Amino acid sequence: MALLKFIIKIFPALLLAEQAAAQAGVETATTNSSISTEAPTISLSPTERAERDILDKIFAATGGNSSEWYEGATAGNVVSHCDWKYINCRGNNITALELDRQGLSGALPEDLGNLKYLKELHLQGNALTGTVPKWLSGLTDLQVLDLGENQFKGPIPAELAALSNLKELVMAKNLLTGTVLKELGQLTNLEVLNLNRNDLSGEIPDELKTLVDLQEFLFYDNGLTGNIPEWLGNFLKLKEISLSKNSLTGTLPQSLGNLEELEELWLNDNGLKGTIPEELGNLRNVEEIRLYDNVFTGTIPPQIGKLRRLKSLNMNNNLLTGTIPENLGNLDDLEKMFLSGNRLKGVIPVTFGELSELARLNLSVNRLTGTIPYQVGELPKFDVETFLFDENMIMGTRQPTASPTASPIELDSTVMGATSSSKSSSLTNQKVVSLMCIGALLALFL
């Protein structure tokens, strides 16, 4: 009985002790849980710390909060900058900054030149200003330098010739002035040279003839003068040539026919003259040829009809004469053909009715005669708005003589107003289409 009384007496105290112990266990677990979820601070090596400091300075100097690339403000010292989205590293060293279209502005800080392991620097599509920094020459491992679509001004610094490992140099769409830097010829590993849309002047320097590994030679929309160099035909790896919208003169080098890998040839809007070399028929991989708005004379080389991958041919606004080669109808992939504003004569080849991919055809403002092959109107992509025949001496449609159900139709030229001295010799496309339909209907009843 005495034992029972003792147990009853101490039971409340035991119960309170058990509750206190449980509460202490909960608090301990909570504390431990809090400690375990706290992310550890990473330890940066001296090299990593130096590179992080450079990134901080780039961020501060080029606009700060407008950029997405910089994660230091949120990640702090918890995440290595090598794990940031726009930065690539090898080991613990930064090898690529991919900062295209990141809202960067102002001048590049010179600290960037201390990223000695950098191989790729992409800064396209920002609002960076000032001159192209000379200190970039210190990045001797650099293989890609893309400063395109910014507001850099002044001449290209000769110091960039020290970048002997460079494969891609892009400075398109800036405000660069001066001549094309002859020292660029020292960059013998270069594969892409893109200086489109600047204000460069002078001739293409002969020193560039050493760049035999080039795949892209792009100087569109500058103020270049002189001739297209013959040695350009030695760049057998070329895929793109763009010298449009300059003030180039002289003739087209026959050596361009050596460029069998070429896919795009843009030479429009210059003062080029002479005949179009038949050697262009060797460009077996070419897809687009732009020769419009020059002063080319002579005939269209029939060898152009061998370019079976050609999709767009534009020879508008030259002084070309002779007839249109029938074998242009062999260009199975051709989507666009522009031959307007020349002095072409003769008839429209019936073979044009075989150009099943053709969606745009402009033969206006020439001296074409005869009739329009009805097969042209039956092309799957024929459209009165994109097939243009104005200002010729054309007389409606022509049925093929081999047709078993129709005989040839020749409409009198006075119907078109082609020979009247008191009327314009132009022919609207609506009239052309109407007469094509009339010709086809007459053929059914004859």
Secondary structure, 3 states (H helix, E strand, C coil): CHHHHHHHHHHHHHHHHHHHHHHHHHHHHHHHHHHHHCCCCCCCCHHHHHHHHHHHHHHHHCCHHHCCCCCHHHHCCCCCHHHCCCEEEECCEEEEEECCCCCCEECCCHHHHHCCCCCEEECCCCEEEEECCHHHHHCCCCCEEECCCCEEEECCCHHHHHCCCCCEEECCCCEECCECCHHHHHCCCCCEEECCCCCCEECCCHHHHHCCCCCEEECCCCEECCCCCHHHHHCCCCCEEECCCCCCCCECCHHHHHCCCCCEEECCCCCCEEECCHHHHHCCCCCEEECCCCEEEECCCHHHHHCCCCCEEECCCCEECCECCHHHHHCCCCCEEECCCCCCEECCCHHHHHCCCCCEEECCCCEECCCEEHHHHCCCCCCCCCEECCCCCCCCEECCCCCCCCCCCCCCHHHHCCCCCCCCCCCCHHHHHHHHHHHHHHHHHC
